[in-house]
Amino acid sequence: MSDLKGKFDYLSTKDKLTLIELKKAKAGKIWKNDEYQAIAYICLARNKGLNVNRAFIKYQNKQFRVRLAKNKEEELKKILDDMKNQSNLPQRCSNIRKCNGCNLKQYCWI
């Protein structure tokens, strides 16, 4: 995944090297797209030689730790490959009312 590009929001050097992704929304759980964004940023930081020990997604009301398991990294690689090939577009959301709270609404293919 050496072709990753991006800019993470915050990198704390207090205690351990910690990546923090800030979100404007409130959430009761980690949104999958936010989790993969944070995982991509962890990989990007590591590709740049930074030994990121942990990562968090900080929503307006809660903060969640992101775990970089080997299967998550493999899933990210597959997602990136699918995006490059544009062969596997995501399915439409079954509940259109969720679109109003989605941070991807302006980019959605629907």
PASEBA-1860 file (N, C-alpha, C; in nm, 3 decimals):
! residues 110
1> MSDLKGKF> 0.083/-0.119/0.000/0.000/0.000/0.000/0.087/0.125/0.000 ~ 0.194/0.119/-0.072/0.286/0.231/-0.075/0.232/0.350/-0.154 ~ 0.123/0.330/-0.228/0.067/0.439/-0.307/-0.038/0.520/-0.231 ~ -0.052/0.495/-0.101/-0.147/0.570/-0.019/-0.104/0.714/-0.004 ~ -0.203/0.803/-0.006/-0.177/0.945/0.017/-0.286/0.997/0.107 ~ -0.254/1.092/0.189/-0.353/1.151/0.277/-0.286/1.232/0.385 ~ -0.367/1.293/0.467/-0.317/1.377/0.576/-0.403/1.350/0.698 ~ -0.344/1.290/0.799/-0.421/1.263/0.919/-0.433/1.390/1.001
9> DYLSTKDK> -0.536/1.391/1.086/-0.569/1.513/1.159/-0.469/1.547/1.268 ~ -0.430/1.447/1.345/-0.348/1.478/1.463/-0.262/1.358/1.498 ~ -0.138/1.385/1.534/-0.047/1.281/1.577/0.011/1.325/1.711 ~ -0.027/1.253/1.816/0.018/1.285/1.952/0.145/1.210/1.984 ~ 0.239/1.278/2.043/0.364/1.214/2.083/0.370/1.196/2.235 ~ 0.260/1.226/2.302/0.254/1.210/2.448/0.247/1.059/2.479 ~ 0.336/1.010/2.561/0.346/0.869/2.600/0.383/0.782/2.479 ~ 0.287/0.753/2.394/0.310/0.669/2.276/0.269/0.747/2.153
17> LTLIELKK> 0.325/0.711/2.038/0.287/0.775/1.913/0.144/0.734/1.878 ~ 0.052/0.830/1.883/-0.091/0.801/1.868/-0.151/0.886/1.757 ~ -0.217/0.820/1.664/-0.286/0.889/1.556/-0.430/0.915/1.599 ~ -0.477/1.037/1.579/-0.614/1.072/1.616/-0.684/1.131/1.494 ~ -0.795/1.071/1.456/-0.877/1.118/1.345/-0.999/1.188/1.405 ~ -1.016/1.316/1.374/-1.125/1.396/1.429/-1.244/1.397/1.335 ~ -1.364/1.382/1.391/-1.487/1.384/1.313/-1.582/1.488/1.370 ~ -1.659/1.552/1.283/-1.754/1.655/1.325/-1.886/1.596/1.374
25> AKAGKIWK> -1.914/1.473/1.338/-2.041/1.409/1.371/-2.039/1.349/1.511 ~ -2.157/1.317/1.561/-2.171/1.239/1.683/-2.191/1.094/1.640 ~ -2.147/1.001/1.724/-2.163/0.860/1.689/-2.172/0.774/1.814 ~ -2.245/0.664/1.801/-2.257/0.567/1.909/-2.167/0.448/1.887 ~ -2.103/0.445/1.769/-2.012/0.336/1.734/-1.916/0.391/1.628 ~ -1.814/0.314/1.599/-1.723/0.353/1.490/-1.792/0.323/1.357 ~ -1.800/0.423/1.272/-1.852/0.401/1.138/-1.744/0.329/1.057 ~ -1.784/0.231/0.979/-1.690/0.147/0.906/-1.597/0.229/0.816
33> NDEYQAIA> -1.653/0.329/0.745/-1.570/0.410/0.656/-1.466/0.489/0.736 ~ -1.502/0.535/0.855/-1.407/0.607/0.940/-1.299/0.513/0.992 ~ -1.338/0.391/1.026/-1.241/0.293/1.073/-1.137/0.264/0.966 ~ -1.182/0.242/0.842/-1.088/0.212/0.734/-1.003/0.333/0.698 ~ -1.058/0.452/0.714/-0.978/0.572/0.692/-0.864/0.577/0.794 ~ -0.895/0.551/0.919/-0.793/0.551/1.024/-0.690/0.441/1.000 ~ -0.735/0.324/0.958/-0.642/0.213/0.928/-0.550/0.253/0.813 ~ -0.606/0.319/0.712/-0.524/0.365/0.599/-0.420/0.465/0.648
41> YICLARNK> -0.458/0.554/0.738/-0.364/0.651/0.792/-0.255/0.585/0.876 ~ -0.290/0.480/0.950/-0.189/0.405/1.025/-0.087/0.346/0.927 ~ -0.137/0.284/0.820/-0.047/0.226/0.719/0.038/0.334/0.654 ~ -0.023/0.448/0.624/0.049/0.559/0.564/0.160/0.608/0.657 ~ 0.128/0.623/0.785/0.228/0.668/0.883/0.343/0.568/0.892 ~ 0.310/0.440/0.893/0.413/0.337/0.901/0.499/0.336/0.775 ~ 0.436/0.359/0.659/0.512/0.368/0.533/0.611/0.484/0.537 ~ 0.579/0.588/0.614/0.666/0.706/0.628/0.770/0.686/0.739
49> GLNVNRAF> 0.772/0.566/0.800/0.870/0.535/0.902/0.829/0.572/1.043 ~ 0.702/0.609/1.063/0.653/0.643/1.196/0.599/0.517/1.264 ~ 0.641/0.493/1.385/0.597/0.374/1.458/0.471/0.409/1.538 ~ 0.358/0.414/1.470/0.231/0.446/1.536/0.189/0.327/1.620 ~ 0.171/0.351/1.749/0.137/0.244/1.841/-0.013/0.224/1.858 ~ -0.090/0.332/1.836/-0.235/0.321/1.853/-0.302/0.436/1.778 ~ -0.434/0.419/1.758/-0.511/0.522/1.687/-0.650/0.531/1.747 ~ -0.706/0.651/1.739/-0.840/0.677/1.788/-0.918/0.758/1.686
57> IKYQNKQF> -1.048/0.734/1.682/-1.139/0.821/1.609/-1.215/0.897/1.714 ~ -1.209/1.028/1.706/-1.274/1.112/1.806/-1.392/1.184/1.741 ~ -1.512/1.137/1.776/-1.635/1.203/1.733/-1.666/1.314/1.833 ~ -1.769/1.392/1.807/-1.805/1.502/1.896/-1.841/1.454/2.037 ~ -1.901/1.336/2.045/-1.950/1.289/2.175/-1.873/1.169/2.232 ~ -1.792/1.102/2.152/-1.723/0.982/2.199/-1.592/0.963/2.124 ~ -1.506/0.884/2.185/-1.380/0.849/2.123/-1.369/0.697/2.122 ~ -1.322/0.641/2.009/-1.309/0.496/1.995/-1.168/0.461/1.952
65> RVRLAKNK> -1.117/0.353/2.007/-0.985/0.304/1.966/-0.999/0.219/1.840 ~ -0.906/0.237/1.749/-0.904/0.160/1.625/-0.799/0.051/1.640 ~ -0.838/-0.071/1.613/-0.746/-0.185/1.623/-0.701/-0.224/1.482 ~ -0.572/-0.233/1.463/-0.518/-0.272/1.333/-0.484/-0.420/1.336 ~ -0.586/-0.500/1.312/-0.567/-0.645/1.302/-0.524/-0.678/1.159 ~ -0.455/-0.788/1.142/-0.406/-0.828/1.010/-0.520/-0.840/0.910 ~ -0.635/-0.894/0.955/-0.747/-0.909/0.862/-0.802/-0.774/0.818 ~ -0.796/-0.672/0.905/-0.843/-0.538/0.867/-0.752/-0.476/0.761
73> EEELKKIL> -0.623/-0.499/0.775/-0.529/-0.448/0.676/-0.551/-0.517/0.541 ~ -0.578/-0.648/0.544/-0.607/-0.721/0.421/-0.738/-0.673/0.358 ~ -0.840/-0.647/0.440/-0.966/-0.595/0.389/-0.945/-0.457/0.325 ~ -0.863/-0.375/0.388/-0.833/-0.243/0.332/-0.767/-0.256/0.195 ~ -0.672/-0.349/0.184/-0.606/-0.372/0.054/-0.709/-0.411/-0.052 ~ -0.804/-0.497/-0.016/-0.907/-0.539/-0.110/-0.996/-0.421/-0.148 ~ -1.035/-0.340/-0.050/-1.117/-0.223/-0.078/-1.045/-0.128/-0.173 ~ -0.917/-0.104/-0.147/-0.840/-0.015/-0.234/-0.827/-0.072/-0.375
81> DDMKNQSN> -0.804/-0.203/-0.385/-0.798/-0.267/-0.517/-0.931/-0.254/-0.590 ~ -1.041/-0.277/-0.519/-1.174/-0.263/-0.580/-1.198/-0.120/-0.627 ~ -1.153/-0.024/-0.547/-1.170/0.116/-0.586/-1.089/0.147/-0.711 ~ -0.967/0.095/-0.717/-0.883/0.119/-0.834/-0.945/0.058/-0.958 ~ -1.002/-0.060/-0.944/-1.062/-0.130/-1.057/-1.206/-0.088/-1.084 ~ -1.266/-0.020/-0.987/-1.406/0.021/-0.994/-1.496/-0.096/-1.033 ~ -1.461/-0.212/-0.981/-1.536/-0.332/-1.018/-1.638/-0.374/-0.913 ~ -1.630/-0.315/-0.795/-1.716/-0.361/-0.688/-1.771/-0.240/-0.611
89> LPQRCSNI> -1.868/-0.172/-0.668/-1.926/-0.055/-0.603/-2.009/-0.096/-0.482 ~ -2.016/-0.011/-0.380/-2.096/-0.045/-0.262/-2.244/-0.052/-0.296 ~ -2.318/-0.126/-0.218/-2.462/-0.139/-0.237/-2.531/-0.013/-0.184 ~ -2.648/0.013/-0.238/-2.728/0.125/-0.187/-2.771/0.096/-0.044 ~ -2.780/0.200/0.033/-2.829/0.188/0.169/-2.979/0.159/0.163 ~ -3.024/0.068/0.244/-3.166/0.032/0.242/-3.252/0.137/0.313 ~ -3.191/0.225/0.389/-3.266/0.328/0.462/-3.215/0.465/0.418 ~ -3.284/0.526/0.324/-3.242/0.654/0.265/-3.234/0.765/0.370
97> RKCNGCNL> -3.307/0.753/0.482/-3.303/0.855/0.587/-3.166/0.863/0.654 ~ -3.088/0.757/0.645/-2.954/0.759/0.702/-2.861/0.852/0.624 ~ -2.897/0.883/0.502/-2.811/0.968/0.419/-2.789/1.105/0.481 ~ -2.889/1.157/0.551/-2.875/1.291/0.610/-2.764/1.298/0.714 ~ -2.735/1.189/0.781/-2.629/1.187/0.882/-2.497/1.135/0.831 ~ -2.491/1.098/0.706/-2.371/1.036/0.650/-2.271/1.143/0.607 ~ -2.145/1.126/0.648/-2.043/1.224/0.610/-1.996/1.204/0.465 ~ -2.048/1.105/0.395/-2.013/1.084/0.255/-2.124/1.124/0.160
105> KQYCWI> -2.229/1.183/0.212/-2.348/1.216/0.132/-2.312/1.293/0.005 ~ -2.224/1.389/0.014/-2.192/1.471/-0.101/-2.112/1.396/-0.208 ~ -2.054/1.281/-0.171/-1.976/1.203/-0.267/-2.047/1.076/-0.313 ~ -2.163/1.050/-0.259/-2.231/0.924/-0.282/-2.266/0.905/-0.429 ~ -2.257/0.783/-0.473/-2.285/0.751/-0.615/-2.432/0.731/-0.640 ~ -2.514/0.728/-0.535/-2.657/0.702/-0.549/-2.724/0.817/-0.623
END
